[in-house]
């Protein structure tokens, strides 16, 4: 009886062990199955690929924007330097021109003063003759001699002015010209040939080196 119970006990333990081994085997297979990588669905895979591509494109765009920004910064700096150089050049030119203008004005004033002094110096002998003539008028009664002396003084005076480029304008008998003449009156012409011509000069006109410095005042025939 005891031997039979032992056999049953051994059989039961063997059966339990077999069952435990089978369960362990199933658990191991289940773990292996769980650890086996599952293949993702195609849509998810494509989505991830797009996200990866999108991320790479974003990085490229970011690098491109950074590169453009750096380039613009360099260009702005170069333009700033050019502007500063141009401004400095402008200020220098303006200063030089202002100095030139002041120097030119000063030279013009000095030239006018020098020219005036030169003319007056050359007229001093004429003034001496005028003084002597005045003394002779008070002492002498020879009208003819006095008249000749005055004529000599006048000619000497005109000679000095002519040497400075002064020229007396010829007006009477020529065609009326508004560039040279100021008409102060109109008068009936003696004949047809005198129409629109200067028939009388009331005040002489003068030129200096060919340029009109005083218009002649004339009477025009009509």
C-alpha positions in Angstrom: 0.0 0.0 0.0 2.8 2.4 0.8 4.6 1.5 -2.4 1.5 2.3 -4.4 1.1 5.7 -2.7 4.8 6.5 -3.4 4.3 5.6 -7.1 1.3 7.9 -7.3 3.2 10.7 -5.6 6.1 10.4 -8.0 3.7 10.3 -11.0 1.9 13.4 -9.7 5.2 15.3 -9.2 6.3 14.3 -12.7 3.1 15.5 -14.1 3.4 18.8 -12.2 6.9 19.2 -13.4 5.9 18.6 -17.0 3.2 21.1 -16.7 5.5 23.7 -15.1 8.1 23.1 -17.9 5.4 23.6 -20.5 4.3 26.8 -18.8 7.9 28.0 -18.6 8.4 27.2 -22.3 5.3 29.1 -23.2 6.4 32.1 -21.1 9.8 32.0 -22.8 8.2 31.9 -26.3 5.9 34.7 -25.3 8.9 36.9 -24.2 10.7 36.1 -27.4 7.7 37.0 -29.4 7.3 40.3 -27.5 11.0 41.1 -28.0 10.8 40.5 -31.8 10.8 43.9 -33.6 7.4 44.6 -35.1 7.4 46.0 -38.6 5.7 49.4 -38.6 2.8 50.1 -41.0 3.8 51.7 -44.3 1.9 54.9 -43.6 3.6 55.5 -40.3 7.0 54.7 -41.9 6.3 57.2 -44.7 5.2 59.8 -42.2 8.4 59.4 -40.2 10.4 59.7 -43.4 8.6 62.9 -44.4 9.2 64.2 -40.9 12.9 63.4 -41.2 13.1 65.0 -44.6 11.1 68.0 -43.3 13.5 68.4 -40.4 16.5 68.2 -42.7 15.0 70.8 -45.1 14.3 73.1 -42.1 17.9 72.8 -41.0 19.1 73.6 -44.5 16.7 76.6 -44.7 17.9 77.7 -41.3 21.6 77.4 -42.4 20.7 79.3 -45.6 19.0 82.1 -43.7 22.0 82.3 -41.4 24.3 82.5 -44.4 22.1 85.2 -46.0 22.0 87.1 -42.8 25.8 87.0 -42.4 26.1 88.1 -46.1 23.8 91.0 -45.5 25.6 92.0 -42.4 28.9 92.1 -44.3 27.3 94.1 -47.2 25.9 96.6 -44.7 29.2 97.0 -43.0 30.9 97.5 -46.4 28.2 100.1 -47.3 28.7 101.8 -44.0 32.4 102.1 -44.6 31.8 103.4 -48.2 29.3 106.0 -46.9 31.7 107.2 -44.2 34.5 107.5 -46.8 32.1 109.4 -49.2 31.0 111.7 -46.4 34.6 112.4 -45.5 35.5 113.1 -49.1 32.5 115.4 -49.5 33.5 117.4 -46.4 37.1 117.7 -47.7 35.9 118.9 -51.1 33.4 121.3 -49.5 36.2 122.7 -47.3 38.6 123.0 -50.3 35.9 124.7 -52.4 35.1 127.1 -49.6 38.7 128.0 -49.2 39.0 128.5 -52.9 36.0 130.8 -53.0 37.4 132.9 -50.2 40.8 133.0 -51.8 39.3 134.0 -55.2 37.2 136.7 -53.7 40.2 138.1 -51.9 42.3 138.0 -55.1 39.5 139.8 -57.0 39.4 142.6 -54.4 43.2 142.8 -54.4 43.1 142.9 -58.2 40.6 145.7 -58.3 42.5 147.6 -55.8 45.7 147.1 -57.7 44.0 148.1 -61.0 42.6 151.2 -59.4 45.9 152.1 -57.9 47.7 151.6 -61.3 45.1 153.7 -63.2 45.3 156.5 -60.6 49.1 156.4 -60.7 49.0 156.9 -64.5 46.5 159.7 -64.2 48.6 161.7 -61.7 50.6 163.4 -64.5 47.4 164.5 -66.0 46.3 165.9 -62.6 49.6 167.8 -62.4 48.9 169.3 -65.8 45.5 170.4 -64.7 47.0 172.1 -61.6 49.5 173.9 -63.8 46.8 175.0 -66.2 44.8 176.3 -63.3 47.8 178.4 -62.2 48.2 179.7 -65.8 44.5 180.7 -66.0 45.1 182.9 -62.9 48.3 184.5 -64.2 48.1 184.5 -68.0 45.7 186.4 -70.3 46.8 184.5 -73.5 43.5 182.7 -74.2 45.0 180.9 -77.2 47.9 179.4 -75.3 45.6 178.4 -72.4 43.2 176.8 -74.9 46.0 174.8 -76.5 47.2 173.7 -73.1 43.7 172.4 -72.1 43.5 170.5 -75.4 46.9 168.9 -74.7 45.7 167.9 -71.2 42.5 166.4 -72.6 44.4 164.4 -75.2 46.8 163.2 -72.6 43.9 162.1 -70.4 42.2 160.2 -73.2 45.5 158.5 -74.1 45.8 157.1 -70.6 42.3 155.8 -70.7 42.8 154.3 -74.1 45.9 152.5 -72.9 43.6 150.8 -70.4 41.2 149.5 -73.1 38.7 152.4 -73.1 37.1 153.0 -76.5 34.7 155.8 -77.4 31.6 154.5 -79.1 30.7 155.9 -82.6 26.9 156.4 -82.6 25.8 159.2 -84.9 24.9 158.1 -88.4 24.8 154.3 -87.6 21.8 152.0 -87.3 20.0 152.1 -83.9 21.2 149.2 -81.8 19.6 148.4 -78.4 22.8 146.6 -77.4 24.8 149.9 -77.6 22.2 152.7 -77.6 19.5 154.1 -75.3 16.9 156.0 -77.3 15.9 159.1 -75.3 13.8 160.7 -78.2 12.6 160.1 -81.7 12.7 162.7 -84.4 11.4 162.8 -88.0 14.2 161.7 -90.2 15.4 164.3 -92.8 15.1 161.6 -95.5 14.3 157.9 -95.9 17.9 156.9 -95.5 18.0 158.3 -91.9 15.0 156.3 -90.7 15.9 154.0 -87.7 19.3 155.6 -87.6 20.9 157.6 -84.8 20.7 161.3 -85.9 22.1 162.8 -82.8 24.1 161.7 -79.7 23.4 163.5 -76.4 25.8 161.4 -74.3 28.7 159.3 -75.6 28.9 155.6 -75.0 32.0 153.8 -74.1 33.5 150.3 -74.3 36.3 148.7 -72.5 38.1 145.8 -74.2 35.1 145.5 -76.5 32.5 145.3 -73.7 29.9 148.1 -73.3 30.3 149.9 -70.0 28.0 152.8 -70.8 25.3 153.0 -73.5 25.1 156.0 -75.7 22.1 158.2 -75.2 20.8 159.0 -78.7 18.0 160.5 -80.8 16.5 158.1 -83.4 15.1 159.1 -86.8 11.6 157.8 -87.6 
